Amino acid sequence: WQGSTFGMNVSVQYANGSTQSLTGYSARMQIRSTYGSATVTESLTSSNGEITVDGTNGTLVLALPAVRTKDIFVDLNDSSKPPRTKYVYDLEIVDNAGTVSKLLYGDLSVYGEVTR
């Protein structure tokens, strides 16, 4: 929701269900209007503190404050109820050697805020 704090916890596991160590990893996530867009709508990284990497437990905690989500564009002329705009995202981890692994990707919708 536009104007709300976004948070998500991600546990990284191997196919057999055991926890993957993320010690020494960094993480990054970008949101864009389309896969081909040169403009980044939002960017979360472990270096800016919006993604916390718990290496021992193999978890990532993502947090984007309401002050940032309030400015994400929502098409208020969209005929859907409530108004929403679709975006795409992916979440990656990077090890010490620079190897990038994609954990999540897909579409997301940001819904318009009424109470400001």
matplotlib code that plots the C-alpha trace (Angstrom):
import matplotlib.pyplot as plt

x = [0.0, 1.2, 2.1, 2.5, 5.6, 6.6, 8.3, 9.1, 11.1, 12.8, 14.3, 16.8, 16.9, 18.4, 16.1, 16.4, 15.0, 18.2, 19.1, 21.6, 24.3, 24.3, 27.4, 29.4, 26.5, 25.0, 21.5, 19.7, 16.3, 14.9, 11.4, 10.8, 7.7, 8.8, 11.7, 13.2, 12.8, 16.0, 14.3, 14.4, 11.2, 12.7, 16.0, 16.7, 20.1, 21.9, 24.5, 21.8, 20.3, 16.9, 17.8, 19.3, 21.2, 21.3, 24.0, 23.8, 20.0, 19.9, 17.3, 16.8, 14.6, 13.4, 12.0, 10.9, 9.4, 6.1, 7.9, 9.3, 6.3, 4.1, 5.8, 5.5, 3.3, -0.2, -2.5, -5.5, -7.3, -7.1, -10.7, -9.8, -11.1, -9.0, -6.6, -3.3, -0.2, 1.7, 5.5, 8.2, 10.9, 13.7, 15.7, 19.3, 22.1, 25.8, 28.6, 32.1, 33.3, 30.7, 28.5, 24.8, 21.9, 18.3, 16.0, 12.7, 11.2, 7.9, 5.1, 3.8, 0.9, 1.0, -2.4, -3.4, -3.5, -6.7, -5.6, -2.7]
y = [0.0, 3.5, 5.4, 2.2, 0.6, -2.4, -5.3, -8.9, -11.7, -14.2, -17.5, -19.1, -22.8, -25.6, -27.9, -30.5, -27.9, -27.1, -23.5, -21.8, -19.8, -16.2, -15.3, -12.8, -12.2, -8.8, -8.4, -6.0, -5.5, -3.2, -2.2, -0.9, -0.1, -2.7, -5.2, -3.0, 0.3, 2.3, 4.1, 2.5, 3.1, 1.9, 0.2, -1.7, -2.9, -4.4, -1.6, 1.1, -0.9, -1.6, -5.3, -7.0, -10.2, -12.7, -15.0, -17.7, -18.2, -17.7, -14.9, -11.5, -8.8, -6.2, -2.8, 0.2, 3.0, 4.7, 8.0, 6.2, 4.2, 7.4, 8.7, 5.6, 6.5, 5.0, 5.7, 7.3, 7.3, 3.5, 2.1, -0.7, -0.3, 0.6, 2.2, 0.4, 0.4, -2.7, -3.0, -5.7, -6.6, -9.0, -9.8, -11.0, -12.1, -11.6, -13.6, -12.4, -13.6, -11.5, -14.4, -13.2, -15.5, -14.5, -15.4, -13.9, -12.0, -11.1, -8.6, -6.4, -4.0, -0.8, 0.3, 3.9, 5.6, 7.4, 8.5, 10.9]
z = [0.0, -0.9, 2.3, 4.4, 5.8, 3.7, 5.4, 4.4, 6.0, 3.6, 4.7, 2.3, 2.3, 0.2, -1.7, 1.2, 3.6, 5.4, 6.1, 3.7, 5.5, 4.2, 6.2, 4.0, 1.6, 0.7, -0.7, -3.1, -4.5, -7.1, -8.2, -11.7, -13.8, -16.4, -16.8, -19.5, -17.6, -17.0, -14.1, -10.6, -8.7, -5.4, -4.4, -1.2, -0.3, 2.7, 2.4, 3.0, 5.9, 4.2, 4.0, 7.0, 6.3, 9.2, 7.9, 10.6, 10.3, 6.5, 6.6, 5.1, 6.6, 4.1, 5.3, 3.4, 5.5, 4.8, 4.0, 0.9, -0.2, -0.1, -3.2, -5.4, -8.3, -8.4, -11.4, -9.7, -13.1, -13.3, -13.3, -10.8, -7.3, -5.3, -7.8, -8.3, -10.4, -11.3, -11.0, -11.3, -8.8, -8.0, -4.9, -5.2, -2.9, -3.7, -2.1, -1.3, -4.7, -6.5, -7.5, -7.8, -7.0, -7.7, -4.8, -5.8, -8.8, -10.1, -10.3, -7.5, -7.2, -5.3, -4.2, -3.7, -0.3, 0.9, 4.4, 4.1]

ax = plt.figure().add_subplot(projection="3d")
ax.plot(x, y, z, "-o")
ax.set_aspect("equal")
plt.show()
